[in-house]
Amino acid sequence: MEIISQLLPFIILIAIMYFIIIRPQQKAAKSHKEMLESLKKGDKIVTIGGVIATIYKVEEKFLSIKINDDVIVKATKDAVARKYEDEA
């Protein structure tokens, strides 16, 4: 009984850390992965570098993104931070 009472604070601390730190990170990673899988031609995205672009072509690991009318570049899917939503 004495061992359980000594370990109880550590168990509670680990549980708190799980629900405050680990679980939200896992949920965010899962939603980001689902967002990457749902990207399609014509979607507007924001890259990690802050570039706002339109998806021109979707490949398995890469995206061809259109920055303006003349410039099309290839980027990895990992470079996508989020979808761009117009605040209009």
TAZI-V856318 format. One record per residue. N is the residue number from 0. PHI is phi in degrees with one decimal (* if undefined). PSI is psi in whole degrees, -180 to 180 (NA if undefined). OMEGA is omega in whole degrees, 0 to 359 (999 if undefined). Layout:
N|PHI|PSI|OMEGA ; N|PHI|PSI|OMEGA
//
This chain:
0|*|-37|181 ; 1|-66.2|-36|180 ; 2|-66.4|-40|180 ; 3|-64.5|-42|180 ; 4|-67.7|-28|177 ; 5|-78.7|-33|181 ; 6|-85.5|-18|183 ; 7|-55.3|-45|178 ; 8|-60.8|-36|179 ; 9|-68.9|-39|178 ; 10|-65.5|-42|178 ; 11|-64.7|-41|179 ; 12|-62.7|-43|179 ; 13|-64.7|-41|178 ; 14|-63.8|-42|179 ; 15|-63.9|-44|179 ; 16|-61.4|-39|180 ; 17|-61.9|-48|184 ; 18|-76.5|-22|181 ; 19|-93.7|-35|187 ; 20|-111.4|-58|191 ; 21|-71.3|-49|184 ; 22|-62.6|-45|178 ; 23|-62.3|-36|178 ; 24|-65.4|-40|179 ; 25|-64.9|-41|179 ; 26|-65.8|-41|179 ; 27|-65.9|-41|179 ; 28|-64.4|-39|180 ; 29|-66.5|-44|181 ; 30|-68.5|-35|177 ; 31|-66.3|-41|179 ; 32|-64.2|-42|178 ; 33|-63.8|-38|178 ; 34|-64.0|-43|179 ; 35|-62.9|-39|180 ; 36|-70.7|-24|183 ; 37|-92.2|0|181 ; 38|-65.5|142|179 ; 39|-142.8|169|181 ; 40|-58.0|134|179 ; 41|97.7|-14|178 ; 42|-69.9|143|174 ; 43|-93.3|137|182 ; 44|-131.1|163|171 ; 45|-118.1|126|179 ; 46|-82.8|170|178 ; 47|-60.6|-31|178 ; 48|-79.2|-4|177 ; 49|93.7|8|180 ; 50|-81.7|130|176 ; 51|-95.6|124|185 ; 52|-142.8|168|177 ; 53|-111.1|138|180 ; 54|-73.1|127|180 ; 55|-98.6|-38|181 ; 56|-152.7|138|179 ; 57|-106.9|127|176 ; 58|-117.3|-176|184 ; 59|-63.8|-51|182 ; 60|-114.6|-10|185 ; 61|-125.8|162|173 ; 62|-126.9|137|168 ; 63|-93.0|121|183 ; 64|-117.3|144|182 ; 65|-102.4|115|181 ; 66|-84.8|-43|171 ; 67|-144.4|-167|185 ; 68|-64.5|-28|186 ; 69|-105.1|-17|188 ; 70|-111.4|119|175 ; 71|-122.9|124|180 ; 72|-122.0|162|179 ; 73|-106.3|134|180 ; 74|-136.9|153|176 ; 75|-74.9|156|178 ; 76|-65.5|-26|178 ; 77|-66.6|-18|181 ; 78|-80.0|-6|180 ; 79|-83.7|122|178 ; 80|-85.3|-46|182 ; 81|-167.5|169|172 ; 82|-77.3|148|179 ; 83|-93.7|123|177 ; 84|-111.6|123|177 ; 85|-65.8|134|177 ; 86|-93.1|57|181 ; 87|-101.6|NA|999
//
